[in-house]
């Protein structure tokens, strides 16, 4: 039972620590992917290196971690609040052609990164954007404004 409690503590600590770091630090890895990739080898390292001859302990620890990941994903699937708590939600960095500086600071994204994403999407200027969004995976998505002749008008 001590192993299960230690794994649960390490898991919760790492998820919180990685969420505090922010979306930009992960690139394409989801926080849970990173936690699993970091912990499973650590569990088996001690058994393989001979410091702890019990492979059973490593299997129990890894199984506990995978069970926690499964339960967290089920809870996140069933609850929007849990999903936002665990995975976060997209962040609007620019709206209607204007930077949202508070969100830029909070997300640690520079205006140069915004302009680069705008140019990579084929636009020339921030004024051509409807939204610039920092997705949960750390990528910056650009939603262009519709040209005037395509805009919907209510008559």
N, C-alpha and C positions, 0 to 999 in steps of 0.2 A: 504493500500500500504506500510505503514511503516513496518508491520509484514513481508511482502514478502521481502523487502529490508534487514531486519535484518537477516532473514533466509538465504538469498543468501550470505550475508557477512560471517555469521558463517560457512556455508558450505564451501565456498572457503578457509577461514582461516584454517579450520580443515583438509581439503584435502591437502593443502600445508604443514601444520605442520606435518601431518602423512607421507607425502612423504619425508620430510626432515629427519624424524626419521629413515627411511630406511626399507627395506623388512624384516630384521631379527626381528624387533620388533612386527610383526603381527602374527607370527605363521601361522595358517591356515586361518585367517580372511583376506578377501580382504579389502583394505582401505575403500571402499564404504560401506561394511557391517558394519564396525566399526563406521563410521560416522552416519549411520542410527540408529544403536543400541544405540548410545550415545545421539542423539538429540531427537528422538521421545518421549522417556519417559520424557525428560526435558520439552518439550512443554506441555505435559499433567499434569506434576507435579504441576505447578502453579494453574491450574484450579481445580485439585483434592484437593489440600491443602487449597484452599479457598483464596489464595492471589489474584487471578484473577478469578472472577466468570464466565468468559466467556469461555465456551467450544468451542464456535465458533472460538475464536482466536487460540486455540490449534489445531483445525481441519484445519484452514487455514494454520497455520505454518507447520503442518505435511504434508498436501497436497502439499504445495509449495516445501518442501524438497523432497518428492517422485517424483514430476514432474521434479525437477532439476536432480535427480538421473536417471530418465528415459531418459531425453534429453542428459545427459552426456553419457549414455551407447549407445544411438543411434549414437551420434557423434563419439564415440570411435569405434563403429562397422564400420562406413563409412570411417574413416580416420585413417591411421596407425600413423600419427604424433600425433593426439589427443589421441589415445590409449596409445602410449608410454609416453605421457605427464601425463596422468591420472594414468595408471597402472604400468608404468615403463617397462623395458625390462630385460630379463635375463642377468646375469653378469657372464662372464667367470673368474673363480677364479684360474684355473690351465689349462694349455694347453701343450700337448705333454710331460706330466710327469714333468712339472715345474710349481711352484706356480707363479701367477701373483700378486706380492706383492702390487702393487699400488691398484689393485682391492680389495685385502684382507683388506687393510687399509681403503679404502673408504666404504666398506660394513661392516666393523667391524666384520670380521670373522677371527678367529684364525687358525693357522695351525693345532692345535689339533682337531678343529672341522672338518677340511678337512680330516685328517687321520681317524677320527672316522667314517665319512661318507664312506670313502673308505673301511674300514673294514666291515661296515654294508652291503656294496654291495657285499661282498664276495671276495674282492681283498686284497692283502697283502701290496702293496706298491704303492706310487704315480707314479712310472715308469710304472705301468700297466694300467694307465689311459690315455685316449685320451683327455678328457675334464672333468673338475669338474665345475659345473654351479650352481650359486645361482638363483633359479627360483623366479618369482614374488611373490609367496606365502611364501617365506622365507625358503623353503626346499632346501637342497643341493642335486643335481643330479650328479651321477658319470657315465660317459660314458667310458667303458673299451676299451683298445686297442684290436684290433683283433689279435689272435695268428698268428705267422708267416706263418703257413701252411694254414690259412684261408684268408690271405691278398690277395687282387686282384692285379695282376701284368699285366701291359700293355705289350703286345708282338708285 
